[in-house]
């Protein structure tokens, strides 16, 4: 992992000693997305060839990317229902467990699906509430639950890639959530089954819309909560966990695990409300721990916390450190709470939440870019699988860019700790639902990113990488690893992300800006 972030250098330009940050609308593509997609497709092709040859177990699926004008960014996968000849682009969410489709017409179009006696009402975190009902929210869905076979489809090749047979899914009758905005057609939650449930309907024609209890309307949006109307709540197996268990029991795989990769740099400057194919990869089964990203990095295995049963991919944060300032903050009791998820990794969040005072995010903005670059990284210490400590490293310069872009929240010392979508800039994540772990693997920066860092803004080559027209670039590190079997390792836990010598004035300036950061 490199000291400086291409993401930050992309939009940080120095004028008269001040940092000028471009808005999201002004950003150009850092990487040529077609080239990035080809790399992803090549990795998937090679991975599946190894499965076909009997050298590996599992599956590799190309994932798409979408940035919504709503202000969120997501990985998505194209799914299809039987008898329906069009893609349903559903976002992948590691913070929930339901599979749901937005288009009500699927009820009539799909064939060989079974209507069950269950319905679902799910309320998510929202921005609005009611004066007389503070617990009410404005993000929810209500839908009938069906059962049937769902396939993952590759629109580029026109072929089914994988299937989930006889799984539960919802077709929604009422929804108010970004999962159904723009080109998105639903959601697949890939957390534990304990988060998935349905209400057993008293009779077939029950009005499932009554499961949503509206408390008020704000800005023409319904704000309320889900009500079970005294109906029995029935646990439903989460589709992904169900399939992983079945494949493990059948001997097709030996690891009930999956991994997510995103070419995060290639998403910067992406056209809004547009599905961009093949900017990510889903690795299922044993392949989650046997792929170019896992084999090419340094795995750090975190323990998933258990509160009665496993629900979210919760993490136990023990300390936040800035080694260059010899500063440490510890004591995050919120990570021990079981009433809700306070400390976890969630790809459905477009932002990172760090339990630091809000003023510390402001300090990031007010500190000179060169100083932040010299000071290196903020380190997150998390409880490992065996009670040890693993350490994730996030460059301060990168955190500044994330805050300016609206992708970093300082939630307060007792607030939430959420590793949201931006974590994919630096780590490949593997989730083991049988061993109950989340593994973080550091990712090397691509050659294109290196080319940008050495580009004209920093006194390097005259070719502008933001145009996407790269000349004579060698294959990416990932492709080299695939072709040559080489492995490059840079340990994010080593702490060697801080320059050994720092100018006195730079240290003094940063100490003023961060005098109470922790």
Secondary structure as a PSIPRED ss2 file (coil, helix, strand):
# PSIPRED VFORMAT (PSIPRED V4.0)

   1 X C   1.000  0.000  0.000
   2 X C   1.000  0.000  0.000
   3 X C   1.000  0.000  0.000
   4 X C   1.000  0.000  0.000
   5 X C   1.000  0.000  0.000
   6 X H   0.000  1.000  0.000
   7 X H   0.000  1.000  0.000
   8 X H   0.000  1.000  0.000
   9 X H   0.000  1.000  0.000
  10 X H   0.000  1.000  0.000
  11 X H   0.000  1.000  0.000
  12 X E   0.000  0.000  1.000
  13 X E   0.000  0.000  1.000
  14 X E   0.000  0.000  1.000
  15 X E   0.000  0.000  1.000
  16 X C   1.000  0.000  0.000
  17 X C   1.000  0.000  0.000
  18 X E   0.000  0.000  1.000
  19 X E   0.000  0.000  1.000
  20 X E   0.000  0.000  1.000
  21 X E   0.000  0.000  1.000
  22 X C   1.000  0.000  0.000
  23 X C   1.000  0.000  0.000
  24 X H   0.000  1.000  0.000
  25 X H   0.000  1.000  0.000
  26 X H   0.000  1.000  0.000
  27 X C   1.000  0.000  0.000
  28 X C   1.000  0.000  0.000
  29 X C   1.000  0.000  0.000
  30 X C   1.000  0.000  0.000
  31 X C   1.000  0.000  0.000
  32 X C   1.000  0.000  0.000
  33 X H   0.000  1.000  0.000
  34 X H   0.000  1.000  0.000
  35 X H   0.000  1.000  0.000
  36 X H   0.000  1.000  0.000
  37 X H   0.000  1.000  0.000
  38 X H   0.000  1.000  0.000
  39 X H   0.000  1.000  0.000
  40 X H   0.000  1.000  0.000
  41 X H   0.000  1.000  0.000
  42 X H   0.000  1.000  0.000
  43 X H   0.000  1.000  0.000
  44 X H   0.000  1.000  0.000
  45 X H   0.000  1.000  0.000
  46 X H   0.000  1.000  0.000
  47 X H   0.000  1.000  0.000
  48 X H   0.000  1.000  0.000
  49 X H   0.000  1.000  0.000
  50 X H   0.000  1.000  0.000
  51 X H   0.000  1.000  0.000
  52 X H   0.000  1.000  0.000
  53 X C   1.000  0.000  0.000
  54 X C   1.000  0.000  0.000
  55 X C   1.000  0.000  0.000
  56 X C   1.000  0.000  0.000
  57 X C   1.000  0.000  0.000
  58 X C   1.000  0.000  0.000
  59 X E   0.000  0.000  1.000
  60 X E   0.000  0.000  1.000
  61 X E   0.000  0.000  1.000
  62 X E   0.000  0.000  1.000
  63 X E   0.000  0.000  1.000
  64 X E   0.000  0.000  1.000
  65 X E   0.000  0.000  1.000
  66 X E   0.000  0.000  1.000
  67 X E   0.000  0.000  1.000
  68 X C   1.000  0.000  0.000
  69 X C   1.000  0.000  0.000
  70 X C   1.000  0.000  0.000
  71 X C   1.000  0.000  0.000
  72 X C   1.000  0.000  0.000
  73 X E   0.000  0.000  1.000
  74 X E   0.000  0.000  1.000
  75 X E   0.000  0.000  1.000
  76 X E   0.000  0.000  1.000
  77 X E   0.000  0.000  1.000
  78 X E   0.000  0.000  1.000
  79 X E   0.000  0.000  1.000
  80 X E   0.000  0.000  1.000
  81 X E   0.000  0.000  1.000
  82 X C   1.000  0.000  0.000
  83 X C   1.000  0.000  0.000
  84 X C   1.000  0.000  0.000
  85 X C   1.000  0.000  0.000
  86 X C   1.000  0.000  0.000
  87 X C   1.000  0.000  0.000
  88 X E   0.000  0.000  1.000
  89 X E   0.000  0.000  1.000
  90 X E   0.000  0.000  1.000
  91 X E   0.000  0.000  1.000
  92 X E   0.000  0.000  1.000
  93 X E   0.000  0.000  1.000
  94 X C   1.000  0.000  0.000
  95 X C   1.000  0.000  0.000
  96 X C   1.000  0.000  0.000
  97 X C   1.000  0.000  0.000
  98 X C   1.000  0.000  0.000
  99 X E   0.000  0.000  1.000
 100 X E   0.000  0.000  1.000
 101 X E   0.000  0.000  1.000
 102 X C   1.000  0.000  0.000
 103 X C   1.000  0.000  0.000
 104 X C   1.000  0.000  0.000
 105 X C   1.000  0.000  0.000
 106 X H   0.000  1.000  0.000
 107 X H   0.000  1.000  0.000
 108 X H   0.000  1.000  0.000
 109 X H   0.000  1.000  0.000
 110 X C   1.000  0.000  0.000
 111 X C   1.000  0.000  0.000
 112 X C   1.000  0.000  0.000
 113 X C   1.000  0.000  0.000
 114 X E   0.000  0.000  1.000
 115 X E   0.000  0.000  1.000
 116 X E   0.000  0.000  1.000
 117 X E   0.000  0.000  1.000
 118 X E   0.000  0.000  1.000
 119 X E   0.000  0.000  1.000
 120 X E   0.000  0.000  1.000
 121 X E   0.000  0.000  1.000
 122 X E   0.000  0.000  1.000
 123 X E   0.000  0.000  1.000
 124 X E   0.000  0.000  1.000
 125 X C   1.000  0.000  0.000
 126 X C   1.000  0.000  0.000
 127 X C   1.000  0.000  0.000
 128 X C   1.000  0.000  0.000
 129 X C   1.000  0.000  0.000
 130 X E   0.000  0.000  1.000
 131 X C   1.000  0.000  0.000
 132 X C   1.000  0.000  0.000
 133 X E   0.000  0.000  1.000
 134 X C   1.000  0.000  0.000
 135 X C   1.000  0.000  0.000
 136 X C   1.000  0.000  0.000
 137 X E   0.000  0.000  1.000
 138 X C   1.000  0.000  0.000
 139 X E   0.000  0.000  1.000
 140 X E   0.000  0.000  1.000
 141 X E   0.000  0.000  1.000
 142 X E   0.000  0.000  1.000
 143 X E   0.000  0.000  1.000
 144 X E   0.000  0.000  1.000
 145 X E   0.000  0.000  1.000
 146 X E   0.000  0.000  1.000
 147 X E   0.000  0.000  1.000
 148 X E   0.000  0.000  1.000
 149 X E   0.000  0.000  1.000
 150 X E   0.000  0.000  1.000
 151 X E   0.000  0.000  1.000
 152 X E   0.000  0.000  1.000
 153 X E   0.000  0.000  1.000
 154 X E   0.000  0.000  1.000
 155 X C   1.000  0.000  0.000
 156 X C   1.000  0.000  0.000
 157 X C   1.000  0.000  0.000
 158 X C   1.000  0.000  0.000
 159 X E   0.000  0.000  1.000
 160 X E   0.000  0.000  1.000
 161 X E   0.000  0.000  1.000
 162 X E   0.000  0.000  1.000
 163 X E   0.000  0.000  1.000
 164 X E   0.000  0.000  1.000
 165 X E   0.000  0.000  1.000
 166 X E   0.000  0.000  1.000
 167 X E   0.000  0.000  1.000
 168 X E   0.000  0.000  1.000
 169 X E   0.000  0.000  1.000
 170 X E   0.000  0.000  1.000
 171 X E   0.000  0.000  1.000
 172 X E   0.000  0.000  1.000
 173 X E   0.000  0.000  1.000
 174 X E   0.000  0.000  1.000
 175 X E   0.000  0.000  1.000
 176 X E   0.000  0.000  1.000
 177 X C   1.000  0.000  0.000
 178 X H   0.000  1.000  0.000
 179 X H   0.000  1.000  0.000
 180 X H   0.000  1.000  0.000
 181 X C   1.000  0.000  0.000
 182 X C   1.000  0.000  0.000
 183 X C   1.000  0.000  0.000
 184 X C   1.000  0.000  0.000
 185 X C   1.000  0.000  0.000
 186 X E   0.000  0.000  1.000
 187 X E   0.000  0.000  1.000
 188 X E   0.000  0.000  1.000
 189 X E   0.000  0.000  1.000
 190 X C   1.000  0.000  0.000
 191 X C   1.000  0.000  0.000
 192 X C   1.000  0.000  0.000
 193 X H   0.000  1.000  0.000
 194 X H   0.000  1.000  0.000
 195 X H   0.000  1.000  0.000
 196 X C   1.000  0.000  0.000
 197 X E   0.000  0.000  1.000
 198 X E   0.000  0.000  1.000
 199 X E   0.000  0.000  1.000
 200 X E   0.000  0.000  1.000
 201 X C   1.000  0.000  0.000
 202 X C   1.000  0.000  0.000
 203 X C   1.000  0.000  0.000
 204 X C   1.000  0.000  0.000
 205 X C   1.000  0.000  0.000
 206 X C   1.000  0.000  0.000
 207 X C   1.000  0.000  0.000
 208 X H   0.000  1.000  0.000
 209 X H   0.000  1.000  0.000
 210 X H   0.000  1.000  0.000
 211 X H   0.000  1.000  0.000
 212 X E   0.000  0.000  1.000
 213 X E   0.000  0.000  1.000
 214 X E   0.000  0.000  1.000
 215 X E   0.000  0.000  1.000
 216 X E   0.000  0.000  1.000
 217 X E   0.000  0.000  1.000
 218 X E   0.000  0.000  1.000
 219 X C   1.000  0.000  0.000
 220 X C   1.000  0.000  0.000
 221 X E   0.000  0.000  1.000
 222 X E   0.000  0.000  1.000
 223 X E   0.000  0.000  1.000
 224 X E   0.000  0.000  1.000
 225 X E   0.000  0.000  1.000
 226 X E   0.000  0.000  1.000
 227 X C   1.000  0.000  0.000
 228 X C   1.000  0.000  0.000
 229 X C   1.000  0.000  0.000
 230 X C   1.000  0.000  0.000
 231 X C   1.000  0.000  0.000
 232 X C   1.000  0.000  0.000
 233 X E   0.000  0.000  1.000
 234 X E   0.000  0.000  1.000
 235 X E   0.000  0.000  1.000
 236 X C   1.000  0.000  0.000
 237 X C   1.000  0.000  0.000
 238 X C   1.000  0.000  0.000
 239 X H   0.000  1.000  0.000
 240 X H   0.000  1.000  0.000
 241 X H   0.000  1.000  0.000
 242 X H   0.000  1.000  0.000
 243 X H   0.000  1.000  0.000
 244 X H   0.000  1.000  0.000
 245 X H   0.000  1.000  0.000
 246 X H   0.000  1.000  0.000
 247 X H   0.000  1.000  0.000
 248 X H   0.000  1.000  0.000
 249 X H   0.000  1.000  0.000
 250 X C   1.000  0.000  0.000
 251 X C   1.000  0.000  0.000
 252 X C   1.000  0.000  0.000
 253 X C   1.000  0.000  0.000
 254 X C   1.000  0.000  0.000
 255 X C   1.000  0.000  0.000
 256 X C   1.000  0.000  0.000
 257 X E   0.000  0.000  1.000
 258 X E   0.000  0.000  1.000
 259 X E   0.000  0.000  1.000
 260 X E   0.000  0.000  1.000
 261 X E   0.000  0.000  1.000
 262 X E   0.000  0.000  1.000
 263 X C   1.000  0.000  0.000
 264 X H   0.000  1.000  0.000
 265 X H   0.000  1.000  0.000
 266 X H   0.000  1.000  0.000
 267 X H   0.000  1.000  0.000
 268 X C   1.000  0.000  0.000
 269 X C   1.000  0.000  0.000
 270 X C   1.000  0.000  0.000
 271 X C   1.000  0.000  0.000
 272 X C   1.000  0.000  0.000
 273 X C   1.000  0.000  0.000
 274 X C   1.000  0.000  0.000
 275 X C   1.000  0.000  0.000
 276 X E   0.000  0.000  1.000
 277 X E   0.000  0.000  1.000
 278 X E   0.000  0.000  1.000
 279 X E   0.000  0.000  1.000
 280 X E   0.000  0.000  1.000
 281 X E   0.000  0.000  1.000
 282 X E   0.000  0.000  1.000
 283 X E   0.000  0.000  1.000
 284 X E   0.000  0.000  1.000
 285 X H   0.000  1.000  0.000
 286 X H   0.000  1.000  0.000
 287 X H   0.000  1.000  0.000
 288 X H   0.000  1.000  0.000
 289 X H   0.000  1.000  0.000
 290 X C   1.000  0.000  0.000
 291 X C   1.000  0.000  0.000
 292 X H   0.000  1.000  0.000
 293 X H   0.000  1.000  0.000
 294 X H   0.000  1.000  0.000
 295 X H   0.000  1.000  0.000
 296 X C   1.000  0.000  0.000
 297 X C   1.000  0.000  0.000
 298 X C   1.000  0.000  0.000
 299 X E   0.000  0.000  1.000
 300 X E   0.000  0.000  1.000
 301 X E   0.000  0.000  1.000
 302 X E   0.000  0.000  1.000
 303 X E   0.000  0.000  1.000
 304 X C   1.000  0.000  0.000
 305 X C   1.000  0.000  0.000
 306 X C   1.000  0.000  0.000
 307 X C   1.000  0.000  0.000
 308 X C   1.000  0.000  0.000
 309 X C   1.000  0.000  0.000
 310 X C   1.000  0.000  0.000
 311 X C   1.000  0.000  0.000
 312 X C   1.000  0.000  0.000
 313 X C   1.000  0.000  0.000
 314 X E   0.000  0.000  1.000
 315 X C   1.000  0.000  0.000
 316 X C   1.000  0.000  0.000
 317 X E   0.000  0.000  1.000
 318 X E   0.000  0.000  1.000
 319 X E   0.000  0.000  1.000
 320 X E   0.000  0.000  1.000
 321 X E   0.000  0.000  1.000
 322 X E   0.000  0.000  1.000
 323 X H   0.000  1.000  0.000
 324 X H   0.000  1.000  0.000
 325 X H   0.000  1.000  0.000
 326 X C   1.000  0.000  0.000
 327 X E   0.000  0.000  1.000
 328 X E   0.000  0.000  1.000
 329 X E   0.000  0.000  1.000
 330 X E   0.000  0.000  1.000
 331 X C   1.000  0.000  0.000
 332 X C   1.000  0.000  0.000
 333 X H   0.000  1.000  0.000
 334 X H   0.000  1.000  0.000
 335 X H   0.000  1.000  0.000
 336 X H   0.000  1.000  0.000
 337 X C   1.000  0.000  0.000
 338 X C   1.000  0.000  0.000
 339 X C   1.000  0.000  0.000
 340 X C   1.000  0.000  0.000
 341 X C   1.000  0.000  0.000
 342 X C   1.000  0.000  0.000
 343 X E   0.000  0.000  1.000
 344 X E   0.000  0.000  1.000
 345 X E   0.000  0.000  1.000
 346 X C   1.000  0.000  0.000
 347 X C   1.000  0.000  0.000
 348 X C   1.000  0.000  0.000
 349 X C   1.000  0.000  0.000
 350 X C   1.000  0.000  0.000
 351 X C   1.000  0.000  0.000
 352 X E   0.000  0.000  1.000
 353 X E   0.000  0.000  1.000
 354 X E   0.000  0.000  1.000
 355 X C   1.000  0.000  0.000
 356 X C   1.000  0.000  0.000
 357 X C   1.000  0.000  0.000
 358 X H   0.000  1.000  0.000
 359 X H   0.000  1.000  0.000
 360 X H   0.000  1.000  0.000
 361 X H   0.000  1.000  0.000
 362 X H   0.000  1.000  0.000
 363 X H   0.000  1.000  0.000
 364 X H   0.000  1.000  0.000
 365 X H   0.000  1.000  0.000
 366 X H   0.000  1.000  0.000
 367 X C   1.000  0.000  0.000
 368 X C   1.000  0.000  0.000
 369 X H   0.000  1.000  0.000
 370 X H   0.000  1.000  0.000
 371 X H   0.000  1.000  0.000
 372 X H   0.000  1.000  0.000
 373 X H   0.000  1.000  0.000
 374 X H   0.000  1.000  0.000
 375 X H   0.000  1.000  0.000
 376 X C   1.000  0.000  0.000
 377 X E   0.000  0.000  1.000
 378 X E   0.000  0.000  1.000
 379 X E   0.000  0.000  1.000
 380 X E   0.000  0.000  1.000
 381 X E   0.000  0.000  1.000
 382 X E   0.000  0.000  1.000
 383 X E   0.000  0.000  1.000
 384 X E   0.000  0.000  1.000
 385 X C   1.000  0.000  0.000
 386 X C   1.000  0.000  0.000
 387 X C   1.000  0.000  0.000
 388 X C   1.000  0.000  0.000
 389 X E   0.000  0.000  1.000
 390 X E   0.000  0.000  1.000
 391 X E   0.000  0.000  1.000
 392 X E   0.000  0.000  1.000
 393 X E   0.000  0.000  1.000
 394 X E   0.000  0.000  1.000
 395 X E   0.000  0.000  1.000
 396 X H   0.000  1.000  0.000
 397 X H   0.000  1.000  0.000
 398 X H   0.000  1.000  0.000
 399 X H   0.000  1.000  0.000
 400 X H   0.000  1.000  0.000
 401 X H   0.000  1.000  0.000
 402 X H   0.000  1.000  0.000
 403 X H   0.000  1.000  0.000
 404 X H   0.000  1.000  0.000
 405 X C   1.000  0.000  0.000
 406 X C   1.000  0.000  0.000
 407 X C   1.000  0.000  0.000
 408 X E   0.000  0.000  1.000
 409 X E   0.000  0.000  1.000
 410 X E   0.000  0.000  1.000
 411 X C   1.000  0.000  0.000
 412 X C   1.000  0.000  0.000
 413 X C   1.000  0.000  0.000
 414 X C   1.000  0.000  0.000
 415 X C   1.000  0.000  0.000
 416 X C   1.000  0.000  0.000
 417 X E   0.000  0.000  1.000
 418 X E   0.000  0.000  1.000
 419 X E   0.000  0.000  1.000
 420 X C   1.000  0.000  0.000
 421 X H   0.000  1.000  0.000
 422 X H   0.000  1.000  0.000
 423 X H   0.000  1.000  0.000
 424 X H   0.000  1.000  0.000
 425 X H   0.000  1.000  0.000
 426 X C   1.000  0.000  0.000
 427 X E   0.000  0.000  1.000
 428 X E   0.000  0.000  1.000
 429 X E   0.000  0.000  1.000
 430 X E   0.000  0.000  1.000
 431 X E   0.000  0.000  1.000
 432 X E   0.000  0.000  1.000
 433 X C   1.000  0.000  0.000
 434 X C   1.000  0.000  0.000
 435 X C   1.000  0.000  0.000
 436 X C   1.000  0.000  0.000
 437 X E   0.000  0.000  1.000
 438 X E   0.000  0.000  1.000
 439 X E   0.000  0.000  1.000
 440 X E   0.000  0.000  1.000
 441 X E   0.000  0.000  1.000
 442 X E   0.000  0.000  1.000
 443 X C   1.000  0.000  0.000
 444 X C   1.000  0.000  0.000
 445 X C   1.000  0.000  0.000
 446 X C   1.000  0.000  0.000
 447 X H   0.000  1.000  0.000
 448 X H   0.000  1.000  0.000
 449 X H   0.000  1.000  0.000
 450 X H   0.000  1.000  0.000
 451 X H   0.000  1.000  0.000
 452 X H   0.000  1.000  0.000
 453 X H   0.000  1.000  0.000
 454 X C   1.000  0.000  0.000
 455 X C   1.000  0.000  0.000
 456 X H   0.000  1.000  0.000
 457 X H   0.000  1.000  0.000
 458 X H   0.000  1.000  0.000
 459 X C   1.000  0.000  0.000
 460 X C   1.000  0.000  0.000
 461 X C   1.000  0.000  0.000
 462 X C   1.000  0.000  0.000
 463 X C   1.000  0.000  0.000
 464 X C   1.000  0.000  0.000
 465 X H   0.000  1.000  0.000
 466 X H   0.000  1.000  0.000
 467 X H   0.000  1.000  0.000
 468 X C   1.000  0.000  0.000
 469 X C   1.000  0.000  0.000
 470 X C   1.000  0.000  0.000
 471 X C   1.000  0.000  0.000
 472 X C   1.000  0.000  0.000
 473 X C   1.000  0.000  0.000
 474 X C   1.000  0.000  0.000
 475 X C   1.000  0.000  0.000
 476 X C   1.000  0.000  0.000
 477 X H   0.000  1.000  0.000
 478 X H   0.000  1.000  0.000
 479 X H   0.000  1.000  0.000
 480 X H   0.000  1.000  0.000
 481 X H   0.000  1.000  0.000
 482 X H   0.000  1.000  0.000
 483 X H   0.000  1.000  0.000
 484 X H   0.000  1.000  0.000
 485 X C   1.000  0.000  0.000
 486 X C   1.000  0.000  0.000
 487 X C   1.000  0.000  0.000
 488 X C   1.000  0.000  0.000
 489 X C   1.000  0.000  0.000
 490 X C   1.000  0.000  0.000
 491 X C   1.000  0.000  0.000
 492 X C   1.000  0.000  0.000
 493 X C   1.000  0.000  0.000
 494 X C   1.000  0.000  0.000
 495 X C   1.000  0.000  0.000
 496 X C   1.000  0.000  0.000
 497 X C   1.000  0.000  0.000
 498 X C   1.000  0.000  0.000
 499 X C   1.000  0.000  0.000
 500 X C   1.000  0.000  0.000
 501 X C   1.000  0.000  0.000
 502 X C   1.000  0.000  0.000
 503 X C   1.000  0.000  0.000
 504 X H   0.000  1.000  0.000
 505 X H   0.000  1.000  0.000
 506 X H   0.000  1.000  0.000
 507 X H   0.000  1.000  0.000
 508 X H   0.000  1.000  0.000
 509 X H   0.000  1.000  0.000
 510 X H   0.000  1.000  0.000
 511 X H   0.000  1.000  0.000
 512 X H   0.000  1.000  0.000
 513 X H   0.000  1.000  0.000
 514 X C   1.000  0.000  0.000
 515 X C   1.000  0.000  0.000
 516 X C   1.000  0.000  0.000
 517 X C   1.000  0.000  0.000
 518 X C   1.000  0.000  0.000
